[in-house]
Amino acid sequence: MEDERIVLVIVPAFNEGKAVTTTVERLLAAGHRVVVVDDGSSDETMEVRRLPIVYLRHAVNLGQGAALETGMAYALRAGADIAVHFDADGQHDCAQIERLIAPIIEGKADVVFGSRFLRKEDRARVPWRKRILLRGGILISWAMTGVLLSDTHNGFRAISRRALERVHLQENGFAHATEIMQRVREAGMRYLEVPITITYTEYSQRKGQRLSGSLNILFDLIMAKLTK
Amino acid sequence: MILAQPILVALLALLVALYFARLRTRAWDILVIGLCFGIAALLVVRPSVATHLAHMVGIGRGVDLILYLAIPALALLILLLFARTRELNLKLTAAVREMALANPHVNAAPDHTKQ
């Protein structure tokens, strides 16, 4: 399905310890090309460098949005046709990358968002507390961007080269997930959602968003609007 | 005139001078800051003006009116400072990003170039 197109999988990582190495090993075993953006980690995240990947390091911690933008800038310069956002904590399944990039290869979309709310079986896997938090995020993102997605804060996305050239993130933190919707709409990119399955591990749950994090996202979005 | 009045006016003048020396000198700023300084100096020298204005809007004391007006003014100031911090943050991010992109660690050189 990938034909001769260059697909780079961008893995942002901040203090992910051994988890990022395990995630990248799985991606490499599945034959993917990987770019890890270490967002100024102070733990053993750097160990991932021994693997056959491209490793970029931020001198200071900036946030997940900044790490993804760095990865996308690298992908653009390296001549990638498609960039895939992939979480370092192991909750995404590399076997689903093909499904995610298929609409781009088929020319149906410029940006593809993964969604855990399109299929009943995927929805059932989301813990109820997280489900409430995510639903709130969907409504806020809709109100702020005019784009209604079923799963706004899902880090599993595919971006075509056309979109890489036009969509640039300025939100360094987790607010990038809402910002990317706005940028995609402003750039007139075609987008769609495909169902994906998230595997919640004890580790990914611990690293995941909490209510305080969601309030920070809301604050960042409001301040971005006010100071634009 | 009581002793506090010339001291307060001198402090206000010093603040304005510092503002223009250290921060902005655009025509629009000069107009706004000059107007703010004029109003503040007038309220210090003629406190009865503040009292009169307060009574017009149903507030008992002039000093209360100034306090109420100071709250949104401070909020605006915080917003301006936040905007400045955000601007700096964008510059820092761009610099850190360029450093990262200029020094990629490529292990076993995966082929990212087109065939």
Interface residues (C-beta under 8 A of the other chain):
Chain A: E4 I6 L8 R33 V34 V37 R49 R50 L51 P52 I53 V54 Y55 L56 R57 H58 A59 V60 L62 A66 E69 T70 A73 Y74 R77 A78 G79 A80 Q170 N172 M223 A224 L226 T227
Chain B: L79 F82 A83 R86 N89 L90 L92 T93 V96 R97 M99 A100 L101 N103 P104 H105 V106 N107 A108 A109 P110 H112 T113 K114 Q115
